[in-house]
Amino acid sequence: MFKIAQEDQRVVKVFNGVVRRTLGCGKDVLMAKFEYDKGSAVPPHRHGFEQVTTIIKGKQKIVIRADGDEEEFVVESGDTYVVPPHFEHEQITLEDSLTIDSWSMTP
């Protein structure tokens, strides 16, 4: 199946105020659209694959931690950030936001 129609894209409430629509999942890459309500958050977590996120609209605070170091920054419309594999990260929504996220599904 090469085409994935919108009605076939799985929608899941991930956390309060956070909804994920899986746009497509291939053998090595997953791409999703996230909608965030202002004040929502994704708690600290980590995974074994790289993540690339582009902010389509809104503003979020991102915190990324690894090996005792921490980087905190604000992203807004047009910005992109990268989370390397196994780095702990979290996100706090400062304004209603929409993002496109991609994950490499291979280590």
ABEGO torsion letter per residue (X at the ends): XABBBAAABBBBBABBGBBBBBABBBAABBBBBBBBBBGBBBBBBBBABBBBBBBABEBBBBBBBBGGBBBBBBBBBGBBBBBBBGBBBBBBBABBBBBBBBBBABX
